[in-house]
Amino acid sequence: MHPLTWISDARKHKSSAQHHTARYSLTYMCRIYFAMLKSSYWRFVKFFIVAGVLTLFVNILLKKKAPRKTTPSPLSQELYKVISPESYKYVFNQASACKDRTPFLVLMVPVAPSDGLSRAAIRKTWGAPGLMPNVDILTLFYVGLPEEGHHSHIQQDLERESREHGDIIQMDFQDHYQNLTIKTMMIMNWLATHCQEASYAMKVDTDIFVNVFYLVNRLLVGGGSVRHEYITGSVISDGRPRRDSNSKWRLSKDVYPEDTFPPYVSGAGYVFSIDLAHRISLASRFVRPIPLEDVFVGMCLKELGIRPVYAQTFLPPRNLFEIRRLDYKRCTYATRVIVTGFKPQELVEIWGDFQKGHLAC
Ligand SMILES: *[C@@H]1O[C@H](CO)[C@@H](O)[C@H](O)[C@H]1NC(C)=O
């Protein structure tokens, strides 16, 4: 045998032996691998089926529970009566305010009957008719009955003022801060009944500076086509009921059993698409009334599955609805929608300067 042949033979042999071992172990490993795969495959399948079914259940449970946590069915007649529009009558109703016009924005201002000073200041400032020549904005004031009654001089003054300006709506519930929820629901009902063709409405308090220009140009028109199911303002998402008995805003566990409030927009001022007036009115049949009007609106929104949108800019980060008092600087105010905390006279003074120069900011 040629030594080389032997070597090559040995090589051949060796390699074949190697090959054999390799093939053997490969098959073996494959078998183990497939066996493992098979058992863990089933374990995986089982795991996913169980997980899937569980997720589905949890989802169904949450979805069923989430929108209606507090009250699963319509309120009793007795509870709903308090905020039902059928319980009250108009003393004056500006029923034709939207008859020959289609406001882009309706500013709805709840105000005490005796607070003629605030109404006068608002008519001279952000509520002035024709403030923006190309945008139809309607300002209306909403009052209940003065504590002093139907025949008081407050009521007589109010009637004179209403005849003169045609911008006061009055309904015959007692005007009181504890009744602000009634007032807000009457506002919603009025909008849904008499001004459905408007695009947006804003509920805004009397002590507020409203930069209508920024609101209309940047937030509403700048946002593109008219929105629906839209409500924006300063969103409070970590609100809790106060249980201390000496708080003006105390809520007992009977009236509000849960420990947290749903997200809501601060009542100082919030803006919503007009469709929500009707929808919030409908939802209010399912939500137990509480005297905090803005929280109550939040509860109605939760019932409707609508989340309020936080009005803010990111660069620079700022709240567009400022619910604290900011020192007046024309250009600071030019980039906010509302600023809070004004007396009527202050509002008039600031407005003069603001209107002159805010466009130059
Ligand atoms: C709220 O209004 C109702 C209906 O007019 C009245 O009965 C009730 O006394 C008012 N609440 C307060 C605190 O004035």
The ligand as a MOL file (V3000), in Angstrom:
LIG
                    3D

  0  0  0     0  0            999 V3000
M  V30 BEGIN CTAB
M  V30 COUNTS 14 14 0 0 0
M  V30 BEGIN ATOM
M  V30 1 C -81.2270 76.2970 44.2370 0
M  V30 2 O -82.3660 76.4840 43.4600 0
M  V30 3 C -83.5190 75.7940 43.9200 0
M  V30 4 C -84.6130 76.0330 42.9060 0
M  V30 5 O -84.9070 77.3910 42.8000 0
M  V30 6 C -83.8880 76.2740 45.3190 0
M  V30 7 O -84.9640 75.5370 45.7890 0
M  V30 8 C -82.6950 76.1130 46.2380 0
M  V30 9 O -82.9770 76.6930 47.4710 0
M  V30 10 C -81.4770 76.7830 45.6420 0
M  V30 11 N -80.3210 76.5030 46.4560 0
M  V30 12 C -79.6970 77.4490 47.1330 0
M  V30 13 C -78.5420 77.0020 47.9730 0
M  V30 14 O -80.0390 78.6130 47.1210 0
M  V30 END ATOM
M  V30 BEGIN BOND
M  V30 1 1 1 2
M  V30 2 1 1 10
M  V30 3 1 2 3
M  V30 4 1 3 4
M  V30 5 1 3 6
M  V30 6 1 4 5
M  V30 7 1 6 7
M  V30 8 1 6 8
M  V30 9 1 8 9
M  V30 10 1 8 10
M  V30 11 1 10 11
M  V30 12 1 11 12
M  V30 13 1 12 13
M  V30 14 2 12 14
M  V30 END BOND
M  V30 END CTAB
M  END
